[in-house]
Amino acid sequence: MTDYIEVKPLKTFDNGSGLKTADSDPFPVERGEANALKALGLVSFEDDAKKVEAPADPEPVEPISSVRSTKKKDKTDADNETA
């Protein structure tokens, strides 16, 4: 079974089934064709906008206090010498 995705035209193009313009209604295409059209900037995925729901009030993130510093410590000449 082929997976179809609803896409919304962003620019004018002809995909073989007729001329599509930015004013055209969303239409179904196979997933591979949809990815190719999106890569060319011709369409956007209709489902992307429907699935994304931003939280009304995002929870604050607490800083992690146990993170080690990535700064290298300066070694003295005595530390660099080996016996």
C-alpha positions, 0 to 999 in steps of 0.5 A: 500500500502506498503512503499518501501525504496532503501537500499545499502548493507554495509555488506554481508547478506541474506535477503531471496531474495538472498545474498547481499554484499557491492558490490551489487546494491541498492535494494528496501525493505519494510520500516520495514525491512529496519529499522531492517537491518539498526539497525543491520548495514547491510544497509544504506538508499539511499535516506538519502544521496540524500536528505541532501544538506549542504548550500554552505555558512552557515549564522552566528548565532548571540548570544542571549543577553537576556539569563539569567544566570543559576548560583545560587546567593549566599544568605546571612544568613539574606536572609535565615532567615524567620520571 
